[in-house]
Structures are given as structure tokens and as C-alpha cells.
Amino acid sequence: MEVEIPGYGSLKLNHVVMDYNGTLAVDGIPVAGVAEALQKLSGSFGLHVLTADTFGRAAAELENMPCELTVLPEGDQSAAKRDFVMRLGAENTAAIGNGRNDRYMLKAAGLGICVLLEEGACVETLNCADIVCPSVLSALELLANPMRLKATLRS
């Protein structure tokens, strides 16, 4: 996906990196409509899910969804998520998250999107985002409709 945004610059995105719990899922269960939204994006982006898998359900829940799952080991998950984005090519990656351990990946990514679901969003993460969305579905729709990005980010 490529879009030129007046006063902001050009976005050329090839990957979407997403947190699981609190972003794609609530209490370990994917938000209704996530599978369909990911399917819609799968032809345009490499889709990656990074998680600590707090509820132990991510692999089973994402089994038939078009994304690559990485369960992160204990330790500095903030740095691990950022480093994953950097390896993909941060300038060509959109990152979506809500938790404190998502803040560095949102800051590093070419486009950082913070979502606010039932779990809430960490203020530090919110401040590292380029855009805040009220749901993961609205965040994924932004990527499917680049003119919405242009409308939000232009100056």
C-alpha cells in the first residue's frame, strides 16, 4: 500500500505487525470480524501477530487466519516487538497495539496505530502512535482504505 500524505510524507507499507491480547482479541478471544478483516488485507500485506499469549489461546484462535504468529518469550517484550518491526523494515511496516509493551514498535514503525478496546490503552503507547482508533476493526479498515489515512494525517 502506498499513499502520499500532504504535510506528512509518503507511506509505503508492506507489513502489518499486531499485538494479540487487547488488540486483536479480548481475554484471548478474537474480536468478531477480525478474521474477515485480516483476510481482506492478506493480499496486500504480510500480516504478523506478536504476543506473550497471556491466555494461551493465540495459536488455536489464529490457526485459520492469514497471519504469522510469534509467541514471545518472557523478558523485554517491548524491545522484542520493536526489533521484529526493525527486521521487517520499520519504514515499510504498520504496527497496531495497545499495551505498554507495544509502545516501542508503534514508535519505530512507519505507521503506529493505538487501539482502545475493553482492556484500555497505555498512555505511553498512545503517545507513541500516529493514529488512535476506537477498535481494531477501524484500524484494519484504515489500511484497507488509504484515503482515510490521508484524511487523518494530512496537515
Backbone as CSV, one residue per row, in Angstrom:
resi,resn,N_x,N_y,N_z,CA_x,CA_y,CA_z,C_x,C_y,C_z
1,MET,0.853,-1.164,0.000,0.000,0.000,0.000,0.899,1.228,0.000
2,GLU,0.561,2.140,-0.869,1.334,3.360,-0.982,0.379,4.551,-1.024
3,VAL,0.680,5.564,-0.210,-0.150,6.764,-0.184,0.731,7.971,0.133
4,GLU,0.530,9.034,-0.614,1.219,10.299,-0.381,0.302,11.173,0.464
5,ILE,0.824,11.676,1.592,0.012,12.454,2.525,0.600,13.855,2.635
6,PRO,-0.143,14.868,2.172,0.359,16.246,2.212,0.772,16.673,3.626
7,GLY,1.987,17.200,3.735,2.489,17.676,5.009,2.969,16.581,5.943
8,TYR,2.812,15.335,5.551,3.206,14.195,6.391,4.291,13.374,5.704
9,GLY,4.118,13.141,4.411,5.076,12.345,3.658,4.425,11.164,2.987
10,SER,5.260,10.282,2.513,4.797,9.114,1.782,4.843,7.879,2.673
11,LEU,3.782,7.086,2.639,3.760,5.802,3.322,3.790,4.705,2.273
12,LYS,4.745,3.803,2.401,4.846,2.623,1.540,4.902,1.427,2.473
13,LEU,3.750,0.824,2.707,3.635,-0.222,3.707,3.499,-1.604,3.068
14,ASN,4.314,-2.538,3.562,4.292,-3.920,3.090,3.872,-4.912,4.169
15,HIS,4.021,-4.510,5.432,3.757,-5.410,6.563,2.869,-4.733,7.591
16,VAL,2.095,-5.550,8.292,1.331,-5.093,9.446,1.689,-6.020,10.608
17,VAL,2.181,-5.424,11.687,2.538,-6.170,12.894,1.521,-5.801,13.964
18,MET,0.907,-6.820,14.557,-0.173,-6.598,15.515,0.073,-7.342,16.814
19,ASP,-0.282,-6.700,17.898,-0.359,-7.348,19.195,-1.608,-8.244,19.174
20,TYR,-1.673,-9.212,20.068,-2.850,-10.080,20.111,-3.830,-9.652,21.208
21,ASN,-3.488,-9.892,22.477,-4.417,-9.585,23.568,-4.548,-8.080,23.776
22,GLY,-5.774,-7.625,23.788,-6.049,-6.202,23.943,-6.089,-5.456,22.623
23,THR,-5.647,-6.128,21.553,-5.619,-5.503,20.227,-6.516,-6.287,19.266
24,LEU,-6.120,-7.501,18.921,-6.943,-8.359,18.059,-7.963,-9.159,18.859
25,ALA,-7.688,-9.325,20.146,-8.513,-10.192,20.989,-8.799,-9.543,22.336
26,VAL,-9.895,-9.959,22.932,-10.240,-9.570,24.297,-10.319,-10.855,25.115
27,ASP,-9.550,-10.905,26.186,-9.490,-12.103,27.042,-9.147,-13.354,26.240
28,GLY,-8.283,-13.198,25.243,-7.811,-14.331,24.455,-8.694,-14.737,23.293
29,ILE,-9.837,-14.090,23.116,-10.777,-14.439,22.040,-10.807,-13.314,21.010
30,PRO,-10.557,-13.639,19.743,-10.540,-12.589,18.714,-11.850,-11.806,18.661
31,VAL,-11.715,-10.530,18.420,-12.863,-9.645,18.241,-13.646,-10.126,17.014
32,ALA,-14.962,-10.123,17.092,-15.799,-10.522,15.955,-15.447,-9.674,14.744
33,GLY,-15.204,-10.317,13.613,-14.882,-9.625,12.378,-13.394,-9.545,12.072
34,VAL,-12.552,-9.923,13.024,-11.103,-9.853,12.807,-10.664,-10.794,11.683
35,ALA,-11.173,-12.016,11.664,-10.762,-12.970,10.624,-11.064,-12.419,9.233
36,GLU,-12.226,-11.852,9.066,-12.615,-11.300,7.765,-11.758,-10.093,7.395
37,ALA,-11.467,-9.234,8.372,-10.644,-8.054,8.117,-9.219,-8.452,7.737
38,LEU,-8.667,-9.469,8.413,-7.322,-9.936,8.074,-7.304,-10.576,6.691
39,GLN,-8.336,-11.327,6.380,-8.428,-11.940,5.048,-8.419,-10.861,3.969
40,LYS,-9.142,-9.799,4.196,-9.219,-8.691,3.237,-7.850,-8.050,3.004
41,LEU,-7.027,-7.979,4.052,-5.708,-7.342,3.949,-4.609,-8.288,3.483
42,SER,-4.866,-9.585,3.554,-3.803,-10.567,3.329,-3.190,-10.530,1.932
43,GLY,-3.910,-10.044,0.947,-3.346,-9.949,-0.393,-2.431,-8.750,-0.581
44,SER,-2.499,-7.807,0.337,-1.728,-6.572,0.211,-0.571,-6.454,1.187
45,PHE,-0.626,-7.183,2.296,0.376,-7.048,3.358,0.803,-8.409,3.880
46,GLY,2.033,-8.466,4.383,2.433,-9.572,5.234,1.859,-9.279,6.605
47,LEU,1.105,-10.200,7.173,0.433,-9.985,8.453,1.127,-10.789,9.546
48,HIS,1.508,-10.109,10.622,2.283,-10.720,11.703,1.626,-10.393,13.037
49,VAL,1.507,-11.398,13.890,0.967,-11.213,15.233,2.056,-11.577,16.231
50,LEU,2.340,-10.639,17.135,3.327,-10.844,18.193,2.595,-10.846,19.521
51,THR,2.883,-11.803,20.373,2.154,-11.885,21.637,2.954,-12.606,22.708
52,ALA,2.660,-12.270,23.955,3.134,-13.046,25.101,2.181,-14.211,25.339
53,ASP,1.036,-14.171,24.690,-0.017,-15.186,24.780,-0.467,-15.417,26.221
54,THR,-0.850,-14.353,26.873,-1.276,-14.356,28.268,-2.309,-15.437,28.567
55,PHE,-3.254,-15.641,27.670,-4.334,-16.600,27.911,-4.070,-17.970,27.278
56,GLY,-2.945,-18.111,26.573,-2.583,-19.405,25.996,-3.471,-19.875,24.865
57,ARG,-4.149,-18.963,24.174,-5.115,-19.344,23.142,-4.740,-18.872,21.741
58,ALA,-3.692,-18.075,21.607,-3.414,-17.410,20.333,-3.256,-18.389,19.171
59,ALA,-2.469,-19.428,19.336,-2.246,-20.365,18.227,-3.547,-21.009,17.761
60,ALA,-4.351,-21.466,18.691,-5.619,-22.109,18.328,-6.579,-21.122,17.682
61,GLU,-6.660,-19.921,18.227,-7.611,-18.927,17.716,-7.207,-18.375,16.345
62,LEU,-5.905,-18.318,16.083,-5.418,-17.748,14.812,-5.127,-18.817,13.753
63,GLU,-5.367,-20.059,14.083,-4.996,-21.183,13.216,-5.455,-21.019,11.764
64,ASN,-6.640,-20.572,11.527,-7.159,-20.461,10.161,-7.149,-19.028,9.628
65,MET,-6.414,-18.168,10.298,-6.336,-16.780,9.849,-5.032,-16.559,9.083
66,PRO,-5.047,-15.664,8.095,-3.881,-15.473,7.227,-2.808,-14.576,7.849
67,CYS,-2.193,-15.074,8.943,-1.154,-14.291,9.603,-0.109,-15.227,10.190
68,GLU,1.057,-14.661,10.414,2.153,-15.404,11.026,2.163,-15.067,12.514
69,LEU,2.128,-16.070,13.370,2.120,-15.878,14.816,3.511,-16.086,15.382
70,THR,3.937,-15.159,16.237,5.174,-15.302,17.001,4.828,-15.107,18.467
71,VAL,5.053,-16.158,19.274,4.866,-16.063,20.721,6.221,-15.683,21.307
72,LEU,6.247,-14.543,21.966,7.488,-14.005,22.502,7.823,-14.629,23.848
73,PRO,9.096,-14.895,24.082,9.493,-15.423,25.390,9.417,-14.325,26.451
74,GLU,9.443,-14.736,27.706,9.470,-13.748,28.785,10.744,-12.924,28.646
75,GLY,10.686,-11.743,29.165,11.831,-10.838,29.071,11.349,-9.489,28.574
76,ASP,12.213,-8.766,27.912,11.877,-7.424,27.447,11.075,-7.508,26.149
77,GLN,9.779,-7.667,26.287,8.921,-7.806,25.114,8.788,-6.507,24.341
78,SER,8.923,-5.379,25.007,8.890,-4.091,24.303,10.004,-4.041,23.261
79,ALA,11.201,-4.406,23.669,12.349,-4.408,22.758,12.191,-5.493,21.694
80,ALA,11.670,-6.661,22.075,11.491,-7.754,21.115,10.523,-7.353,20.004
81,LYS,9.438,-6.677,20.369,8.466,-6.233,19.367,9.079,-5.165,18.462
82,ARG,9.785,-4.214,19.053,10.466,-3.181,18.250,11.468,-3.832,17.299
83,ASP,12.264,-4.758,17.789,13.289,-5.400,16.970,12.665,-6.183,15.815
84,PHE,11.520,-6.808,16.044,10.808,-7.520,14.987,10.425,-6.552,13.873
85,VAL,9.874,-5.408,14.253,9.498,-4.375,13.277,10.728,-3.890,12.518
86,MET,11.824,-3.703,13.214,13.063,-3.235,12.573,13.572,-4.271,11.555
87,ARG,13.492,-5.544,11.894,13.949,-6.589,10.962,13.095,-6.625,9.690
88,LEU,11.815,-6.350,9.816,10.933,-6.326,8.637,11.215,-5.114,7.747
89,GLY,11.716,-4.050,8.354,11.891,-2.766,7.674,10.862,-1.805,8.242
90,ALA,11.226,-1.106,9.299,10.284,-0.279,10.056,9.543,0.714,9.179
91,GLU,10.231,1.326,8.237,9.595,2.349,7.397,8.492,1.777,6.511
92,ASN,8.513,0.468,6.289,7.511,-0.199,5.449,6.516,-1.026,6.261
93,THR,6.435,-0.730,7.556,5.604,-1.530,8.456,4.624,-0.652,9.223
94,ALA,3.383,-1.115,9.301,2.389,-0.527,10.203,2.336,-1.424,11.433
95,ALA,2.245,-0.822,12.604,2.148,-1.581,13.853,0.873,-1.172,14.579
96,ILE,0.193,-2.173,15.137,-1.062,-1.927,15.852,-0.962,-2.564,17.232
97,GLY,-1.233,-1.770,18.267,-1.169,-2.289,19.622,-1.856,-1.375,20.605
98,ASN,-1.844,-1.789,21.869,-2.483,-1.007,22.921,-1.705,-0.996,24.221
99,GLY,-0.899,-2.023,24.444,-0.256,-2.199,25.738,1.085,-1.496,25.853
100,ARG,1.567,-1.417,27.066,2.857,-0.772,27.313,3.969,-1.452,26.529
101,ASN,3.888,-2.779,26.379,4.936,-3.478,25.633,4.817,-3.286,24.116
102,ASP,3.847,-2.497,23.665,3.700,-2.180,22.239,4.280,-0.809,21.883
103,ARG,4.629,-0.031,22.879,4.984,1.364,22.624,6.171,1.526,21.698
104,TYR,7.214,0.743,21.869,8.405,0.910,21.031,8.150,0.491,19.588
105,MET,7.338,-0.546,19.375,7.068,-0.953,17.990,6.213,0.092,17.279
106,LEU,5.277,0.727,17.980,4.472,1.783,17.360,5.340,2.983,17.009
107,LYS,6.266,3.318,17.887,7.165,4.459,17.641,8.098,4.165,16.470
108,ALA,8.610,2.943,16.374,9.567,2.589,15.329,8.921,2.442,13.954
109,ALA,7.682,1.992,13.918,7.012,1.675,12.654,6.767,2.920,11.800
110,GLY,6.698,2.703,10.499,6.346,3.779,9.580,4.987,4.355,9.896
111,LEU,4.099,3.527,10.421,2.774,3.964,10.867,2.427,3.203,12.139
112,GLY,2.223,3.923,13.230,1.849,3.318,14.503,0.399,3.633,14.829
113,ILE,-0.378,2.584,15.100,-1.798,2.751,15.415,-2.075,2.155,16.788
114,CYS,-2.596,2.985,17.680,-3.011,2.527,19.004,-4.513,2.285,18.971
115,VAL,-4.940,1.155,19.530,-6.369,0.850,19.584,-6.832,0.826,21.033
116,LEU,-8.086,1.134,21.211,-8.660,1.222,22.547,-9.850,0.274,22.636
117,LEU,-9.601,-0.934,23.129,-10.662,-1.908,23.328,-10.990,-1.982,24.814
118,GLU,-11.639,-3.051,25.234,-12.066,-3.206,26.620,-10.907,-3.186,27.612
119,GLU,-9.740,-3.628,27.191,-8.569,-3.678,28.055,-7.985,-2.287,28.300
120,GLY,-8.357,-1.328,27.461,-7.796,0.012,27.570,-6.518,0.130,26.762
121,ALA,-5.864,1.269,26.897,-4.603,1.515,26.206,-3.667,2.246,27.149
122,CYS,-2.412,1.886,27.116,-1.399,2.536,27.930,-1.142,3.936,27.381
123,VAL,-1.084,4.923,28.238,-0.875,6.307,27.805,0.465,6.461,27.094
124,GLU,1.500,5.774,27.564,2.803,5.838,26.886,2.672,5.338,25.441
125,THR,1.916,4.294,25.251,1.714,3.733,23.915,0.901,4.690,23.059
126,LEU,-0.120,5.246,23.634,-0.940,6.239,22.947,-0.065,7.386,22.426
127,ASN,0.872,7.836,23.236,1.755,8.937,22.846,2.794,8.557,21.802
128,CYS,3.000,7.271,21.572,3.938,6.812,20.546,3.254,6.551,19.200
129,ALA,1.932,6.618,19.172,1.161,6.296,17.969,1.011,7.507,17.063
130,ASP,0.831,7.226,15.769,0.491,8.262,14.796,-1.019,8.480,14.760
131,ILE,-1.764,7.401,15.012,-3.226,7.427,14.949,-3.769,6.599,16.106
132,VAL,-4.927,6.999,16.638,-5.636,6.227,17.650,-6.988,5.839,17.064
133,CYS,-7.351,4.569,17.219,-8.629,4.073,16.701,-9.448,3.464,17.830
134,PRO,-10.774,3.554,17.726,-11.644,3.024,18.784,-11.788,1.509,18.761
135,SER,-11.285,0.863,17.715,-11.364,-0.605,17.648,-10.311,-1.117,16.677
136,VAL,-10.015,-2.390,16.782,-9.069,-2.982,15.838,-9.679,-3.026,14.437
137,LEU,-10.984,-3.199,14.353,-11.615,-3.237,13.027,-11.472,-1.892,12.316
138,SER,-11.606,-0.789,13.042,-11.419,0.511,12.401,-9.956,0.714,12.023
139,ALA,-9.029,0.198,12.808,-7.604,0.284,12.465,-7.302,-0.505,11.188
140,LEU,-7.836,-1.709,11.097,-7.604,-2.534,9.907,-8.281,-1.922,8.676
141,GLU,-9.432,-1.294,8.870,-10.120,-0.611,7.765,-9.288,0.558,7.230
142,LEU,-8.552,1.246,8.114,-7.665,2.325,7.652,-6.678,1.808,6.614
143,LEU,-6.164,0.617,6.875,-5.174,0.037,5.967,-5.802,-0.446,4.670
144,ALA,-7.069,-0.787,4.714,-7.789,-1.203,3.502,-8.263,0.003,2.692
145,ASN,-8.313,1.170,3.332,-8.797,2.400,2.685,-7.795,3.523,2.920
146,PRO,-6.710,3.570,2.164,-5.647,4.535,2.414,-6.071,5.998,2.372
147,MET,-7.172,6.313,1.729,-7.631,7.705,1.719,-8.049,8.150,3.131
148,ARG,-8.427,7.213,3.980,-8.735,7.553,5.369,-7.459,7.972,6.092
149,LEU,-6.355,7.290,5.794,-5.058,7.681,6.372,-4.710,9.101,5.942
150,LYS,-4.907,9.366,4.674,-4.619,10.697,4.129,-5.466,11.758,4.828
151,ALA,-6.736,11.473,5.023,-7.636,12.440,5.672,-7.228,12.688,7.126
152,THR,-6.746,11.668,7.815,-6.380,11.801,9.222,-5.013,12.458,9.420
153,LEU,-4.047,12.135,8.576,-2.664,12.566,8.804,-2.228,13.823,8.066
154,ARG,-3.015,14.280,7.113,-2.579,15.470,6.354,-2.539,16.689,7.269
155,SER,-1.712,17.659,6.841,-1.671,18.906,7.614,-2.126,20.069,6.761
